Amino acid sequence: MKYSFVIITDNEEPEKLNRLIASIQTQKMDCEVLVSVDKDKTGRLGLLRNRGCRQAQGDIFIVIDDDMILHSDFASGVERLGDDWEVMSVRILNPDYTRFWDWKAHENGMNWLLDYGDNDSRVSLTGGFCIIRRKVFDMVQWDEARGFYQEEDVDFTQRLKKAGFVPVMNPFATITHDAPYTQRGKGVFRTD
């Protein structure tokens, strides 16, 4: 098995989880789907991601929140990037087709969107999605003590870079973050 989808969920919105799984099933990918559920409602995102990845059988882990939907270009876009990567982000759209935090920089508690071609030393992966190779996960894992709004994604990205892994942006593959957000300028904001 080549790909392992590791879905993180609190099981509060099962219809979103079902939409994500349905969008995975439409892809032409040799994959397994694992669901890591926050049964105790601790919000410890790193623990959920690590737990799912530890169970995964694939060579490539697609770690994804339950409120995402894969577009029809996802599988072909991942393949199109080739093999010269170790950690990847893809285009993430909001429901209004503006960008979510797909390729961003982070410094001093602030995030801002980067252009897809930008290679900024402050790049930081979003918490809701990333693709990593098994060998990367074997060397760098998420902090299991961190929860919601505790910059678990920033911490993970910093530790990846410290270990020598440089995230890349894949503009050929697309997903939608099915949540009330929109982009304004270089920022992303809730709309509810």
KOLKOLLO-42515 format. One record per residue: residue number from 1; residue in three letters; x, y, z of N, C-alpha, C, O in turn. Coordinates in steps of 0.2 Angstrom, whole numbers, padded with zeros to 4 digits. Layout:
# KOLKOLLO-42515
NUM, ALA, X, Y, Z, X, Y, Z, X, Y, Z, X, Y, Z
...
***
This chain:
# KOLKOLLO-42515
1, MET, 0004, -0006, 0000, 0000, 0000, 0000, 0004, 0006, 0000, 0009, 0007, 0004
2, LYS, 0003, 0011, -0004, 0007, 0017, -0005, 0005, 0022, -0001, 0010, 0025, 0003
3, TYR, -0001, 0024, -0001, -0004, 0030, 0003, -0008, 0028, 0009, -0011, 0023, 0009
4, SER, -0007, 0032, 0014, -0011, 0031, 0020, -0014, 0038, 0022, -0011, 0042, 0024
5, PHE, -0021, 0038, 0021, -0025, 0044, 0024, -0026, 0043, 0031, -0029, 0038, 0033
6, VAL, -0023, 0048, 0035, -0024, 0048, 0042, -0029, 0054, 0044, -0027, 0060, 0043
7, ILE, -0035, 0053, 0045, -0040, 0058, 0046, -0041, 0059, 0054, -0042, 0054, 0058
8, ILE, -0041, 0065, 0056, -0041, 0067, 0063, -0048, 0070, 0063, -0051, 0074, 0060
9, THR, -0052, 0067, 0068, -0059, 0070, 0070, -0061, 0070, 0077, -0058, 0066, 0081
10, ASP, -0065, 0074, 0079, -0069, 0074, 0085, -0075, 0071, 0085, -0079, 0070, 0090
11, ASN, -0077, 0069, 0079, -0084, 0065, 0077, -0090, 0070, 0079, -0095, 0067, 0080
12, GLU, -0089, 0076, 0079, -0094, 0081, 0080, -0099, 0082, 0074, -0104, 0084, 0074
13, GLU, -0095, 0082, 0068, -0099, 0083, 0062, -0098, 0077, 0057, -0094, 0077, 0052
14, PRO, -0101, 0071, 0058, -0100, 0065, 0054, -0102, 0066, 0047, -0099, 0063, 0043
15, GLU, -0106, 0071, 0045, -0107, 0072, 0038, -0101, 0075, 0035, -0100, 0073, 0029
16, LYS, -0097, 0079, 0038, -0091, 0081, 0035, -0086, 0075, 0034, -0083, 0075, 0029
17, LEU, -0085, 0071, 0039, -0081, 0066, 0039, -0083, 0061, 0033, -0079, 0059, 0029
18, ASN, -0089, 0060, 0032, -0092, 0056, 0027, -0090, 0059, 0020, -0089, 0055, 0015
19, ARG, -0091, 0065, 0019, -0089, 0069, 0013, -0082, 0068, 0011, -0080, 0067, 0005
20, LEU, -0078, 0069, 0016, -0071, 0068, 0015, -0069, 0061, 0013, -0066, 0060, 0008
21, ILE, -0072, 0056, 0016, -0071, 0049, 0014, -0073, 0047, 0007, -0070, 0044, 0003
22, ALA, -0079, 0050, 0006, -0082, 0049, -0001, -0077, 0052, -0006, -0076, 0050, -0012
23, SER, -0074, 0058, -0005, -0070, 0062, -0010, -0063, 0058, -0010, -0060, 0058, -0016
24, ILE, -0061, 0054, -0005, -0055, 0050, -0005, -0057, 0044, -0010, -0052, 0042, -0014
25, GLN, -0062, 0041, -0009, -0064, 0035, -0013, -0065, 0037, -0021, -0064, 0032, -0025
26, THR, -0066, 0043, -0023, -0066, 0044, -0030, -0059, 0045, -0033, -0058, 0045, -0039
27, GLN, -0054, 0045, -0029, -0047, 0046, -0031, -0044, 0039, -0034, -0046, 0034, -0031
28, LYS, -0040, 0040, -0039, -0037, 0033, -0041, -0030, 0033, -0038, -0025, 0034, -0040
29, MET, -0031, 0030, -0031, -0025, 0030, -0027, -0025, 0023, -0024, -0030, 0021, -0021
30, ASP, -0019, 0020, -0023, -0018, 0014, -0019, -0017, 0016, -0012, -0012, 0019, -0010
31, CYS, -0023, 0016, -0008, -0023, 0019, -0001, -0027, 0015, 0004, -0031, 0011, 0002
32, GLU, -0025, 0017, 0010, -0030, 0015, 0015, -0032, 0021, 0019, -0029, 0026, 0018
33, VAL, -0037, 0020, 0023, -0040, 0026, 0026, -0041, 0024, 0033, -0044, 0019, 0035
34, LEU, -0037, 0028, 0038, -0038, 0027, 0045, -0041, 0033, 0048, -0039, 0039, 0046
35, VAL, -0045, 0032, 0053, -0048, 0038, 0056, -0046, 0038, 0064, -0047, 0033, 0067
36, SER, -0043, 0044, 0066, -0041, 0044, 0072, -0045, 0049, 0076, -0046, 0055, 0075
37, VAL, -0049, 0046, 0081, -0055, 0049, 0084, -0053, 0052, 0091, -0050, 0048, 0095
38, ASP, -0054, 0058, 0092, -0053, 0061, 0099, -0059, 0059, 0104, -0063, 0063, 0105
39, LYS, -0059, 0053, 0106, -0065, 0050, 0110, -0065, 0054, 0117, -0071, 0055, 0119
40, ASP, -0060, 0056, 0119, -0060, 0059, 0126, -0061, 0067, 0126, -0061, 0070, 0131
41, LYS, -0061, 0069, 0120, -0062, 0077, 0118, -0057, 0081, 0122, -0058, 0086, 0125
42, THR, -0050, 0078, 0121, -0045, 0082, 0124, -0042, 0087, 0120, -0039, 0092, 0122
43, GLY, -0043, 0087, 0113, -0041, 0092, 0108, -0033, 0091, 0107, -0030, 0096, 0104
44, ARG, -0030, 0086, 0109, -0023, 0085, 0108, -0022, 0082, 0101, -0021, 0076, 0100
45, LEU, -0021, 0087, 0097, -0021, 0086, 0090, -0014, 0082, 0088, -0015, 0077, 0084
46, GLY, -0009, 0083, 0091, -0003, 0080, 0090, -0003, 0072, 0091, -0001, 0068, 0088
47, LEU, -0007, 0071, 0097, -0008, 0064, 0099, -0012, 0060, 0094, -0010, 0055, 0092
48, LEU, -0017, 0063, 0091, -0021, 0060, 0086, -0018, 0059, 0080, -0018, 0054, 0077
49, ARG, -0014, 0064, 0078, -0010, 0063, 0072, -0005, 0057, 0072, -0004, 0053, 0068
50, ASN, -0001, 0058, 0078, 0004, 0052, 0079, 0001, 0045, 0079, 0003, 0041, 0076
51, ARG, -0005, 0045, 0083, -0008, 0038, 0084, -0010, 0036, 0077, -0009, 0030, 0076
52, GLY, -0013, 0040, 0073, -0015, 0038, 0066, -0009, 0035, 0062, -0009, 0030, 0058
53, CYS, -0004, 0039, 0062, 0002, 0038, 0058, 0006, 0032, 0060, 0008, 0028, 0056
54, ARG, 0005, 0030, 0067, 0009, 0024, 0069, 0005, 0018, 0067, 0008, 0013, 0066
55, GLN, -0001, 0018, 0066, -0005, 0013, 0063, -0005, 0012, 0056, -0007, 0007, 0053
56, ALA, -0003, 0017, 0052, -0003, 0017, 0045, 0002, 0012, 0042, 0008, 0011, 0045
57, GLN, 0000, 0009, 0036, 0004, 0004, 0033, 0008, 0007, 0027, 0012, 0004, 0024
58, GLY, 0006, 0013, 0024, 0008, 0016, 0018, 0015, 0019, 0019, 0018, 0019, 0024
59, ASP, 0018, 0021, 0013, 0024, 0024, 0013, 0024, 0031, 0013, 0028, 0035, 0015
60, ILE, 0018, 0034, 0011, 0016, 0041, 0011, 0010, 0042, 0016, 0005, 0039, 0014
61, PHE, 0010, 0047, 0020, 0005, 0048, 0025, 0002, 0055, 0023, 0005, 0060, 0022
62, ILE, -0005, 0055, 0022, -0009, 0061, 0020, -0013, 0062, 0027, -0018, 0059, 0028
63, VAL, -0010, 0067, 0031, -0013, 0068, 0037, -0018, 0074, 0036, -0016, 0080, 0034
64, ILE, -0024, 0073, 0038, -0030, 0078, 0036, -0035, 0078, 0041, -0037, 0073, 0044
65, ASP, -0038, 0084, 0042, -0043, 0085, 0046, -0050, 0083, 0043, -0050, 0082, 0037
66, ASP, -0055, 0081, 0047, -0061, 0079, 0044, -0065, 0084, 0040, -0070, 0082, 0037
67, ASP, -0063, 0090, 0041, -0067, 0095, 0037, -0064, 0097, 0030, -0065, 0103, 0028
68, MET, -0061, 0093, 0027, -0058, 0094, 0021, -0061, 0090, 0015, -0064, 0084, 0017
69, ILE, -0061, 0092, 0009, -0064, 0088, 0003, -0058, 0088, -0002, -0056, 0093, -0004
70, LEU, -0057, 0082, -0005, -0052, 0082, -0010, -0055, 0084, -0017, -0061, 0082, -0018
71, HIS, -0052, 0088, -0021, -0054, 0089, -0028, -0052, 0084, -0032, -0048, 0079, -0031
72, SER, -0055, 0084, -0038, -0054, 0078, -0043, -0046, 0078, -0046, -0044, 0073, -0048
73, ASP, -0043, 0084, -0045, -0036, 0084, -0047, -0031, 0082, -0041, -0025, 0082, -0042
74, PHE, -0034, 0080, -0036, -0029, 0078, -0030, -0024, 0073, -0032, -0018, 0074, -0031
75, ALA, -0026, 0067, -0033, -0022, 0061, -0034, -0017, 0063, -0040, -0011, 0062, -0039
76, SER, -0019, 0065, -0046, -0015, 0067, -0051, -0010, 0072, -0050, -0004, 0072, -0052
77, GLY, -0012, 0077, -0046, -0008, 0083, -0044, -0002, 0081, -0039, 0003, 0083, -0040
78, VAL, -0004, 0076, -0034, 0001, 0073, -0030, 0006, 0070, -0034, 0012, 0071, -0033
79, GLU, 0004, 0066, -0039, 0009, 0062, -0043, 0013, 0066, -0048, 0019, 0065, -0049
80, ARG, 0010, 0072, -0050, 0013, 0076, -0055, 0019, 0080, -0052, 0024, 0081, -0055
81, LEU, 0019, 0081, -0045, 0025, 0084, -0042, 0031, 0080, -0042, 0037, 0082, -0042
82, GLY, 0030, 0073, -0043, 0036, 0069, -0043, 0038, 0067, -0037, 0034, 0067, -0032
83, ASP, 0044, 0064, -0036, 0047, 0061, -0030, 0052, 0066, -0026, 0055, 0064, -0021
84, ASP, 0053, 0072, -0028, 0058, 0076, -0025, 0055, 0080, -0020, 0055, 0086, -0020
85, TRP, 0053, 0077, -0014, 0050, 0080, -0009, 0050, 0075, -0003, 0050, 0069, -0004
86, GLU, 0049, 0078, 0003, 0048, 0074, 0009, 0042, 0076, 0013, 0039, 0072, 0017
87, VAL, 0041, 0083, 0013, 0035, 0085, 0016, 0031, 0090, 0012, 0035, 0094, 0009
88, MET, 0025, 0089, 0011, 0021, 0093, 0006, 0015, 0096, 0008, 0011, 0093, 0012
89, SER, 0013, 0102, 0006, 0007, 0105, 0006, 0004, 0106, -0001, 0007, 0105, -0006
90, VAL, -0003, 0106, -0001, -0006, 0107, -0008, -0011, 0113, -0007, -0011, 0117, -0002
91, ARG, -0014, 0115, -0013, -0018, 0121, -0013, -0024, 0119, -0008, -0028, 0114, -0009
92, ILE, -0026, 0124, -0004, -0032, 0123, 0001, -0036, 0129, 0000, -0034, 0134, 0001
93, LEU, -0042, 0127, -0003, -0047, 0133, -0004, -0052, 0133, 0002, -0054, 0128, 0005
94, ASN, -0055, 0139, 0003, -0061, 0140, 0007, -0067, 0139, 0003, -0066, 0138, -0003
95, PRO, -0073, 0138, 0006, -0079, 0137, 0002, -0080, 0142, -0003, -0084, 0141, -0008
96, ASP, -0078, 0148, -0002, -0079, 0154, -0007, -0073, 0154, -0012, -0073, 0159, -0016
97, TYR, -0069, 0149, -0013, -0064, 0148, -0017, -0058, 0153, -0016, -0053, 0153, -0020
98, THR, -0058, 0156, -0011, -0051, 0160, -0009, -0047, 0155, -0005, -0049, 0149, -0004
99, ARG, -0041, 0157, -0004, -0036, 0152, -0001, -0037, 0152, 0007, -0038, 0157, 0010
100, PHE, -0036, 0146, 0009, -0035, 0144, 0016, -0027, 0145, 0018, -0023, 0146, 0013
101, TRP, -0025, 0143, 0024, -0018, 0143, 0026, -0014, 0138, 0022, -0011, 0133, 0026
102, ASP, -0014, 0137, 0016, -0010, 0132, 0012, -0003, 0133, 0012, 0001, 0128, 0013
103, TRP, -0001, 0139, 0011, 0007, 0140, 0010, 0008, 0147, 0014, 0007, 0152, 0011
104, LYS, 0010, 0146, 0020, 0010, 0152, 0024, 0017, 0153, 0028, 0021, 0148, 0028
105, ALA, 0018, 0159, 0030, 0024, 0160, 0034, 0021, 0162, 0041, 0016, 0164, 0042
106, HIS, 0026, 0160, 0046, 0024, 0162, 0053, 0030, 0165, 0056, 0036, 0162, 0056
107, GLU, 0029, 0170, 0060, 0034, 0173, 0064, 0031, 0178, 0070, 0026, 0181, 0068
108, ASN, 0033, 0177, 0076, 0031, 0181, 0081, 0023, 0180, 0082, 0020, 0185, 0084
109, GLY, 0020, 0174, 0081, 0013, 0173, 0083, 0009, 0175, 0077, 0003, 0175, 0077
110, MET, 0012, 0178, 0071, 0008, 0180, 0066, 0009, 0175, 0060, 0014, 0173, 0058
111, ASN, 0003, 0174, 0056, 0004, 0171, 0050, 0002, 0175, 0044, -0002, 0180, 0045
112, TRP, 0005, 0174, 0038, 0003, 0177, 0032, 0004, 0172, 0026, 0008, 0168, 0026
113, LEU, -0001, 0173, 0021, 0000, 0169, 0015, 0006, 0171, 0011, 0008, 0177, 0010
114, LEU, 0009, 0166, 0008, 0015, 0166, 0003, 0012, 0165, -0004, 0007, 0161, -0004
115, ASP, 0015, 0168, -0009, 0014, 0166, -0015, 0016, 0159, -0016, 0021, 0157, -0013
116, TYR, 0013, 0155, -0021, 0015, 0148, -0021, 0022, 0147, -0023, 0025, 0141, -0021
117, GLY, 0025, 0151, -0027, 0032, 0150, -0029, 0037, 0153, -0024, 0043, 0152, -0025
118, ASP, 0035, 0156, -0018, 0039, 0159, -0013, 0043, 0153, -0009, 0039, 0148, -0007
119, ASN, 0049, 0154, -0008, 0053, 0149, -0003, 0055, 0154, 0003, 0061, 0156, 0002
120, ASP, 0051, 0154, 0008, 0053, 0159, 0013, 0055, 0154, 0019, 0052, 0149, 0020
121, SER, 0060, 0156, 0022, 0063, 0152, 0028, 0058, 0152, 0034, 0059, 0148, 0038
122, ARG, 0053, 0156, 0034, 0048, 0156, 0039, 0042, 0152, 0037, 0037, 0152, 0041
123, VAL, 0042, 0148, 0032, 0036, 0144, 0030, 0034, 0140, 0036, 0038, 0137, 0039
124, SER, 0027, 0139, 0036, 0025, 0135, 0041, 0019, 0131, 0039, 0014, 0134, 0036
125, LEU, 0018, 0125, 0040, 0013, 0121, 0037, 0006, 0122, 0041, 0007, 0124, 0047
126, THR, 0001, 0121, 0038, -0006, 0122, 0042, -0007, 0116, 0046, -0004, 0110, 0044
127, GLY, -0010, 0116, 0051, -0012, 0110, 0055, -0016, 0105, 0052, -0016, 0099, 0054
128, GLY, -0021, 0108, 0048, -0026, 0103, 0045, -0024, 0099, 0040, -0028, 0094, 0038
129, PHE, -0018, 0099, 0037, -0016, 0095, 0031, -0009, 0095, 0030, -0006, 0100, 0031
130, CYS, -0006, 0089, 0029, 0001, 0089, 0026, 0002, 0082, 0023, -0002, 0077, 0025
131, ILE, 0006, 0081, 0019, 0008, 0075, 0016, 0016, 0074, 0018, 0020, 0078, 0017
132, ILE, 0017, 0068, 0021, 0024, 0067, 0024, 0026, 0059, 0022, 0021, 0055, 0022
133, ARG, 0032, 0058, 0021, 0034, 0052, 0020, 0035, 0048, 0026, 0036, 0051, 0031
134, ARG, 0034, 0042, 0026, 0035, 0038, 0032, 0042, 0039, 0036, 0042, 0040, 0042
135, LYS, 0047, 0039, 0032, 0054, 0041, 0035, 0054, 0047, 0038, 0058, 0048, 0043
136, VAL, 0050, 0052, 0036, 0050, 0059, 0040, 0047, 0058, 0046, 0049, 0060, 0052
137, PHE, 0041, 0054, 0046, 0037, 0053, 0053, 0041, 0049, 0057, 0041, 0050, 0064
138, ASP, 0045, 0045, 0055, 0050, 0041, 0059, 0055, 0045, 0063, 0057, 0043, 0069
139, MET, 0056, 0051, 0060, 0061, 0055, 0063, 0058, 0061, 0067, 0061, 0063, 0072
140, VAL, 0052, 0064, 0065, 0049, 0070, 0068, 0042, 0068, 0068, 0038, 0067, 0064
141, GLN, 0039, 0069, 0075, 0032, 0068, 0076, 0029, 0074, 0079, 0033, 0079, 0081
142, TRP, 0023, 0075, 0079, 0020, 0080, 0083, 0020, 0080, 0090, 0021, 0074, 0093
143, ASP, 0020, 0086, 0093, 0020, 0086, 0101, 0014, 0084, 0103, 0008, 0087, 0102
144, GLU, 0013, 0078, 0107, 0007, 0075, 0109, 0004, 0079, 0115, -0002, 0078, 0116
145, ALA, 0007, 0084, 0118, 0004, 0088, 0123, 0000, 0094, 0121, -0004, 0097, 0124
146, ARG, 0002, 0096, 0115, -0002, 0102, 0112, -0009, 0101, 0109, -0010, 0095, 0107
147, GLY, -0013, 0106, 0110, -0020, 0105, 0108, -0022, 0111, 0104, -0018, 0114, 0101
148, PHE, -0028, 0112, 0103, -0031, 0117, 0099, -0028, 0124, 0101, -0027, 0126, 0107
149, TYR, -0026, 0128, 0096, -0024, 0134, 0096, -0017, 0135, 0101, -0016, 0140, 0104
150, GLN, -0013, 0130, 0101, -0007, 0130, 0104, -0001, 0129, 0099, 0004, 0127, 0101
151, GLU, -0002, 0131, 0093, 0003, 0131, 0088, 0007, 0124, 0087, 0013, 0124, 0086
152, GLU, 0003, 0119, 0087, 0006, 0112, 0086, 0008, 0112, 0079, 0013, 0108, 0078
153, ASP, 0005, 0115, 0074, 0008, 0115, 0067, 0014, 0119, 0067, 0019, 0117, 0063
154, VAL, 0015, 0125, 0070, 0021, 0129, 0070, 0027, 0125, 0073, 0032, 0125, 0070
155, ASP, 0025, 0122, 0079, 0030, 0118, 0082, 0033, 0112, 0078, 0039, 0111, 0077
156, PHE, 0028, 0108, 0075, 0030, 0103, 0070, 0034, 0105, 0064, 0039, 0102, 0063
157, THR, 0032, 0111, 0061, 0036, 0113, 0055, 0043, 0115, 0058, 0048, 0114, 0054
158, GLN, 0044, 0118, 0063, 0050, 0120, 0066, 0055, 0114, 0067, 0061, 0115, 0065
159, ARG, 0052, 0109, 0070, 0056, 0103, 0071, 0057, 0100, 0065, 0063, 0097, 0064
160, LEU, 0053, 0100, 0060, 0054, 0097, 0053, 0060, 0100, 0050, 0065, 0097, 0048
161, LYS, 0060, 0107, 0050, 0066, 0111, 0047, 0072, 0110, 0051, 0078, 0109, 0048
162, LYS, 0072, 0109, 0057, 0078, 0108, 0061, 0081, 0101, 0060, 0087, 0101, 0060
163, ALA, 0077, 0096, 0058, 0079, 0090, 0056, 0081, 0089, 0049, 0084, 0084, 0046
164, GLY, 0081, 0095, 0045, 0083, 0095, 0038, 0078, 0094, 0033, 0080, 0094, 0027
165, PHE, 0072, 0094, 0035, 0066, 0093, 0030, 0063, 0099, 0028, 0061, 0103, 0033
166, VAL, 0063, 0101, 0022, 0060, 0107, 0020, 0053, 0106, 0016, 0053, 0103, 0011
167, PRO, 0048, 0109, 0019, 0042, 0108, 0016, 0042, 0111, 0009, 0045, 0116, 0007
168, VAL, 0038, 0108, 0004, 0037, 0111, -0002, 0029, 0112, -0004, 0025, 0109, -0001
169, MET, 0028, 0116, -0008, 0021, 0118, -0010, 0019, 0114, -0017, 0023, 0115, -0022
170, ASN, 0014, 0111, -0017, 0012, 0108, -0023, 0006, 0111, -0026, 0000, 0110, -0023
171, PRO, 0006, 0115, -0031, 0001, 0119, -0033, -0004, 0115, -0038, -0009, 0118, -0041
172, PHE, -0002, 0109, -0039, -0006, 0105, -0044, -0012, 0101, -0041, -0016, 0098, -0044
173, ALA, -0012, 0100, -0034, -0017, 0096, -0031, -0021, 0101, -0026, -0018, 0106, -0023
174, THR, -0027, 0100, -0026, -0032, 0104, -0022, -0036, 0101, -0018, -0039, 0095, -0019
175, ILE, -0038, 0104, -0012, -0043, 0102, -0007, -0047, 0108, -0005, -0044, 0114, -0006
176, THR, -0053, 0107, -0002, -0057, 0113, 0001, -0057, 0111, 0008, -0058, 0106, 0010
177, HIS, -0056, 0117, 0012, -0057, 0117, 0019, -0065, 0119, 0020, -0066, 0125, 0019
178, ASP, -0069, 0114, 0022, -0076, 0115, 0022, -0078, 0118, 0029, -0081, 0115, 0033
179, ALA, -0076, 0124, 0030, -0077, 0128, 0036, -0078, 0135, 0034, -0076, 0138, 0029
180, PRO, -0081, 0139, 0039, -0083, 0146, 0037, -0076, 0151, 0038, -0075, 0155, 0043
181, TYR, -0072, 0151, 0032, -0066, 0155, 0032, -0066, 0159, 0025, -0069, 0156, 0020
182, THR, -0063, 0164, 0025, -0062, 0168, 0019, -0055, 0171, 0019, -0052, 0172, 0024
183, GLN, -0052, 0172, 0013, -0046, 0176, 0013, -0047, 0183, 0012, -0051, 0185, 0008
184, ARG, -0043, 0187, 0015, -0043, 0195, 0014, -0036, 0197, 0014, -0032, 0196, 0019
185, GLY, -0033, 0199, 0008, -0026, 0201, 0008, -0022, 0195, 0009, -0023, 0189, 0006
186, LYS, -0017, 0195, 0013, -0013, 0190, 0015, -0015, 0186, 0021, -0011, 0181, 0024
187, GLY, -0021, 0187, 0023, -0024, 0184, 0029, -0030, 0180, 0028, -0033, 0180, 0023
188, VAL, -0031, 0175, 0032, -0037, 0171, 0032, -0041, 0172, 0038, -0039, 0172, 0044
189, PHE, -0048, 0173, 0038, -0052, 0175, 0043, -0059, 0171, 0043, -0061, 0169, 0038
190, ARG, -0061, 0170, 0050, -0068, 0166, 0050, -0073, 0171, 0048, -0072, 0177, 0049
191, THR, -0078, 0168, 0045, -0084, 0172, 0043, -0090, 0172, 0047, -0095, 0175, 0046
192, ASP, -0090, 0167, 0052, -0096, 0167, 0056, -0095, 0170, 0063, -0100, 0170, 0067
***
